[in-house]
Amino acid sequence: MKLVKSSVCGDVSFNYTPILNGVFCLLIFFVLTAQFMTLEVEDVVLPPSLTAEPKDYTQFRNVVINIIRPENPAIVVMGHEHTYRTLTEHLKSLNESAKADNAKMNVILRADRKVPYEDVARAMLAAGNAQIEGWWIQADISRVEKATLKGSP
């Protein structure tokens, strides 16, 4: 039996298409499953504070509660409006999932400066009823710094 040798020598190259497809699929998966949370979802005019300091938000699993519309207050958590009763239940479920992941739960309370204090206190009670130990009240530090730089109280 006679073997015929081929005189055609082709370049050997690596096909990158399957690897790029896999990398892009993984990239899309991680982008879609990552939770992106911005701290300022709703437009809230925060009250000024003379003693507040910037906090490190990365140490905790943060839930931002915004109380908006001073004339008819509404509680908004992650873009969803809640009543005080549903807020407590929602915070309880978030706290339980944080404890299951061995994470510390923290509530950041943001209220418009014209919102009555009673509504802010109800949100605080809802966080307390959900057994969340850590919470912050966010204030507007930048306006205080600007005011003290200008010399006004």
Secondary structure, 3 states (H helix, E strand, C coil): CCCCCCCCCCCCCCCCHHHHHHHHHHHHHHHHHCCCCCCCCCCCCCCECCCCCCCCHHHCEEEEEEEECCCCCEEEECCEEECHHHHHHHHHHHHHHHHHCCCCEEEEEEECCCCCHHHHHHHHHHHHHCCCCEEEECCEHHHHHHHHHHCCC
